[in-house]
Amino acid sequence: MAQPTSGTSTNMVTYRQLEREPASKDLFGNRITTLQGLYDVLQNSAFLAIDTEHVAITSEKDRVLHQVGLAYFPAPLLVPAPAPTPQNSPTSPNADRPNLQDFYATKQLEGLTVNIKIDQNTQDSLVRAGGHRGMPIRRSHRFGLERQIDLEDLEAIILQFIEGCDEKKNLVMIGFGMAAEWIYLSTCFPRAMRLFSAWADLRDIAKDIAPLGHMPGLVSLLKIFRYNWHDLEPGRGDLGGGGVADNAGDDAVATCALAGALLLQENQEKLRLRQECGRIAGIFTKKKGFRRPNTQEHPFIATISTQGPLPHSLNTGIKLARQFFNCSPQSTGLISENIGYITFREKEELDQFIAAMNKCPLPNGGTLLVKDYAREHGRINPENWERDRRERQELREMRRSRRTTCEVEDLESLFS
């Protein structure tokens, strides 16, 4: 039975140790970190995605392995996206979006979800970090086979699955944020390492494509590539029921879907655009929420509003940046749920934006209202700041000169 002991603790090994250990150093040294590196191995390689689910016991570093998911992607070289699902298909909420079921079927993936048995007494007495009792209820698996095993049988089951894959191709291990996967690979099923020719953390590949800013997670990246969140994160009762915690088998398939998506040039452009919009919206350094624009840093500001709350397409800073990206905004954000703002580098850009966008009709039937933030709030217009500063300086000098003249005249009267 799997117990929360040192055999599953995630603080046992580090990447530096993996580089030195004889059993792991060969595979660990064959790390693919660039998109070109991934392209270079496609001709004769298949992907095998690994995902693990584990829960914190006494702390984030003391964890117990709960589930392992594997997904075999035999032909990543054939990168065209799956055809849109027919309108009446039950597998996708939106006919024009890709979905995991279609991807799994058309790409001929194979999947395995391995549940580690934990006896009921242990589950009942287990208190997870944060005070939660028992083990989380995970979503029901949707892809391939599912097995219930004891921890000591885990390595044999994983080896059986991997060795059943196409032996004619080199096998590249893939994942997303793979620190935990490497720990369990090296401690719970180390003999699997010899079956891989290389490995790639898809977070590295995504960063190579779009190095700007903080990289989103697996689910968020797939959403950028038009996968629906209902498909990626089905809740209780959706798509077969079960709980709401992550399912390792589903996530392994999602990892393969991300690998396929990152190989498409159109998705690479989408990711670069998203990262640039994220920089404009400031989402990497500031918490989400309402804030007023900094008029010292960005004096040329337009406010965006409608007759009520902002529509869904404009209700976040990153959506404003994406919607008006061609207008060269410097920053975007929300003042309230009814008002957004966009800043510009030059006064001319601000004026052109207001002239072009104010009173534009919206798809929902409303009207876009665009105003100059400085005029709206009774502030000195930025184009006149320097002129007003000079006038105030000249006025002070004139008054000082008058006082000096008056003082001289008064002194002269004393001697007259």
PEHU-V452235 format. One record per pair of residues at least 4 apart in sequence whose ideal C-beta (glycine too) atoms are under 7 Angstrom apart, sorted by the first residue. I is the first residue (numbers start at 1). J is the second residue. D is the distance in whole Angstrom. If there is no record, write none. Layout:
# PEHU-V452235
i:j:d
I:J:D
I:J:D
This chain:
# PEHU-V452235
i:j:d
1:117:6
1:118:6
1:119:5
1:122:7
1:150:6
1:151:7
2:8:7
2:64:6
2:65:6
2:116:4
2:117:7
2:118:5
2:151:4
3:122:7
4:8:7
4:57:4
4:62:7
4:64:4
7:187:7
8:63:6
8:64:5
8:65:5
9:62:6
9:63:7
10:54:7
10:61:6
10:63:5
10:180:6
10:183:5
11:61:4
12:183:6
12:187:6
13:17:5
13:18:6
13:183:5
13:186:6
13:187:7
15:19:7
16:20:7
17:21:6
18:24:5
18:28:5
18:182:6
18:186:6
19:25:6
19:28:6
20:25:6
21:25:6
23:190:6
23:193:6
24:28:5
24:186:5
24:193:6
25:29:6
27:193:5
27:196:6
27:199:6
30:197:7
30:198:4
30:199:7
31:199:6
32:37:4
32:38:6
32:41:7
32:198:6
32:199:7
32:200:4
33:37:6
33:204:4
33:208:7
34:208:5
35:39:6
35:205:6
35:208:5
35:209:6
36:40:6
38:42:7
38:200:6
38:205:6
41:45:5
41:170:7
41:172:6
41:198:6
42:76:6
42:77:5
43:77:6
44:169:6
44:170:6
45:169:6
45:170:5
45:172:5
46:72:7
46:73:6
46:74:5
46:76:7
46:165:7
46:166:6
46:169:4
46:171:6
47:73:4
47:76:5
47:172:5
47:174:5
47:256:6
47:259:6
48:70:7
48:72:5
48:162:6
48:165:7
48:171:5
48:173:6
49:70:7
49:71:4
49:73:7
49:174:5
49:175:6
49:252:4
49:255:4
49:256:5
50:70:6
50:173:6
50:175:5
50:181:5
50:252:7
51:69:4
51:175:6
51:181:7
51:248:5
51:251:4
51:252:4
51:255:6
52:65:6
52:68:5
52:180:5
52:181:6
52:184:5
52:248:6
53:66:5
53:67:4
53:138:7
53:246:6
53:248:5
54:63:4
54:64:6
54:65:5
54:66:6
54:180:6
55:63:6
55:64:6
55:66:6
55:128:5
55:135:6
55:136:6
56:60:5
56:62:7
56:63:5
56:128:6
56:129:4
57:62:5
57:63:7
57:64:6
57:128:6
57:129:7
58:62:5
58:129:7
59:129:6
60:129:6
65:116:6
65:184:6
65:188:7
66:116:6
66:135:6
67:113:7
67:114:7
67:115:6
67:116:7
67:138:6
67:248:4
68:114:4
68:154:7
68:158:7
68:248:6
69:113:5
69:247:7
69:248:3
69:249:4
69:250:7
69:251:6
69:252:4
70:111:7
70:112:5
70:158:7
70:161:6
70:252:6
71:109:6
71:111:5
71:252:4
71:253:5
71:255:7
71:256:5
72:109:6
72:110:4
72:165:5
73:107:6
73:109:6
73:256:4
73:259:7
74:108:6
74:166:6
75:107:7
76:259:6
76:260:6
76:263:7
79:260:6
79:263:4
79:264:6
81:98:6
81:264:7
82:98:6
82:102:4
82:103:5
82:106:4
84:95:6
84:96:5
85:89:4
85:91:6
85:92:4
85:95:6
85:99:6
85:102:6
86:95:7
87:95:5
91:99:6
91:101:4
91:102:7
92:97:6
92:99:4
92:228:7
92:231:7
93:228:5
93:230:5
94:228:6
97:226:5
97:227:7
97:228:5
98:102:7
98:103:6
98:226:6
98:227:6
99:103:7
99:227:7
99:228:7
99:231:5
100:104:6
100:231:6
100:253:6
100:254:6
100:257:6
101:105:6
102:106:6
103:107:6
103:257:5
104:109:5
104:143:5
104:253:6
107:260:7
109:253:6
109:256:6
110:144:6
111:143:4
111:144:3
111:249:5
111:252:7
111:253:6
112:144:5
112:145:5
112:147:7
112:161:5
112:249:7
113:141:4
113:146:5
113:247:7
113:248:6
113:249:3
114:147:5
114:149:6
114:154:7
114:157:6
115:146:7
115:147:7
115:148:5
116:149:7
116:151:5
116:154:7
117:148:6
117:149:6
117:150:5
118:122:5
118:123:6
118:135:6
120:124:6
121:125:6
122:126:6
123:134:5
123:135:5
124:134:7
126:133:7
126:134:6
126:135:7
127:131:7
127:133:6
128:132:4
136:243:7
136:245:4
137:242:7
137:243:3
137:245:6
138:242:6
138:243:5
138:245:5
138:246:7
138:247:5
139:234:6
139:242:5
139:243:6
139:244:7
139:245:7
139:247:4
139:250:7
140:240:4
140:241:6
140:242:3
141:146:5
141:247:6
141:249:4
141:250:7
142:239:6
142:240:6
142:250:6
143:249:6
143:250:7
143:253:5
144:249:7
147:157:6
149:153:4
149:154:6
149:157:6
153:157:6
154:158:6
154:188:6
154:189:6
155:159:6
155:188:7
155:189:4
155:191:6
156:160:6
157:161:7
158:162:6
158:189:5
158:192:6
159:163:6
159:191:6
159:192:6
160:164:6
162:192:6
162:195:5
165:171:7
170:197:4
171:195:6
171:196:5
171:197:6
172:196:7
172:197:6
172:198:5
172:199:7
172:200:6
173:196:5
173:199:4
174:200:5
174:202:6
174:255:6
174:259:6
175:181:5
175:201:6
175:202:7
175:255:6
176:201:7
176:202:5
176:203:6
176:218:5
176:255:5
176:258:7
177:201:7
177:203:6
178:182:6
178:201:5
179:183:7
180:184:6
181:185:6
182:186:6
183:187:6
184:188:5
185:189:6
185:190:7
185:192:6
185:193:6
186:190:5
200:204:7
200:205:6
202:206:6
202:255:7
202:258:6
202:259:6
202:262:7
203:207:6
203:215:6
204:208:6
205:209:7
205:262:6
206:210:7
206:215:5
206:221:6
206:262:6
206:271:7
207:211:6
207:215:5
209:262:7
209:268:5
209:271:6
209:272:7
210:271:5
210:272:5
210:275:4
212:275:5
212:276:7
212:279:6
213:275:5
213:278:5
213:279:6
213:284:4
214:284:5
216:220:3
216:221:5
217:221:7
218:222:7
218:251:7
218:254:6
218:255:7
218:258:6
219:223:6
219:232:5
219:233:6
220:224:7
221:225:7
221:258:6
222:227:4
222:232:6
222:254:6
222:257:6
222:258:6
222:261:7
223:227:6
223:229:6
224:270:6
224:271:6
224:274:5
225:261:4
225:267:5
225:270:7
227:231:6
227:232:6
229:233:5
230:234:6
230:238:7
232:254:6
234:238:4
234:239:4
235:244:5
236:243:6
236:244:5
237:241:5
246:251:6
247:251:7
248:252:6
249:253:7
250:254:6
251:255:6
252:256:7
253:257:7
254:258:6
255:259:7
256:260:7
257:261:6
258:262:6
259:263:7
261:267:5
262:267:6
264:268:7
265:269:7
266:270:7
267:271:6
268:272:7
269:273:6
270:274:6
271:275:6
272:276:6
273:277:6
274:278:6
275:279:7
276:280:7
277:281:6
277:318:5
277:321:4
277:322:5
277:325:6
278:283:5
278:284:6
278:318:6
280:321:4
280:329:6
280:331:6
280:332:6
281:317:3
281:318:4
281:321:5
281:332:5
281:333:7
282:286:5
282:317:7
282:331:6
282:333:7
283:317:7
283:318:6
290:334:5
290:335:6
290:336:6
291:333:6
292:335:6
293:298:6
293:301:5
293:333:7
293:341:5
293:343:6
293:373:7
294:298:6
295:299:6
295:301:7
295:379:7
298:330:6
298:331:6
298:343:4
299:382:4
300:343:6
300:344:4
300:346:7
300:347:5
300:349:7
300:350:4
300:382:6
301:341:6
301:343:5
301:373:4
301:374:7
302:341:7
302:342:5
302:350:6
302:353:6
302:354:6
302:370:5
302:371:7
302:372:7
302:373:7
303:339:6
303:341:5
303:371:5
303:373:5
303:376:6
304:314:6
304:320:7
304:339:7
304:340:4
304:341:7
304:342:6
304:368:7
304:370:6
305:338:6
305:339:5
305:369:5
306:310:6
306:311:7
306:362:7
306:366:5
306:367:7
306:368:6
306:369:6
307:366:6
307:367:7
308:338:7
309:337:5
309:338:6
310:314:5
310:315:4
310:337:7
310:338:6
310:340:6
311:315:7
311:362:6
311:364:6
313:319:6
313:323:6
314:319:6
314:320:6
314:323:6
314:340:6
315:319:6
316:334:7
317:321:6
317:332:5
317:333:4
317:334:6
318:322:6
319:323:6
320:324:6
320:332:4
320:340:5
320:342:6
321:325:6
321:329:6
321:332:5
324:329:6
324:342:6
327:353:5
328:349:6
329:342:5
329:343:7
329:344:7
330:343:5
330:344:6
330:345:6
331:343:5
332:340:7
332:341:7
332:342:5
333:340:7
333:341:6
334:340:5
335:339:4
335:340:7
335:341:6
341:373:6
344:349:4
344:350:5
344:353:7
345:349:6
347:351:6
347:382:6
347:383:5
348:352:6
349:353:6
350:354:6
350:372:7
351:355:6
352:356:6
353:357:6
353:370:7
354:358:5
354:370:5
354:372:6
357:368:6
357:370:5
358:369:7
358:370:4
359:367:6
359:368:7
360:368:4
361:367:6
362:366:4
362:367:6
362:368:6
371:376:5
372:376:6
373:377:6
374:379:4
374:381:6
374:382:6
375:381:7
380:384:6
380:385:6
380:388:6
384:388:5
385:389:6
386:390:7
387:391:6
388:392:6
389:393:6
390:394:6
391:395:6
392:396:6
393:397:6
394:398:6
395:399:6
396:400:6
397:401:6
398:402:6
399:403:7
400:404:6
401:405:6
402:406:6
403:407:6
404:408:7
405:409:6
406:410:6
407:411:7
408:412:6
409:413:7
412:416:6
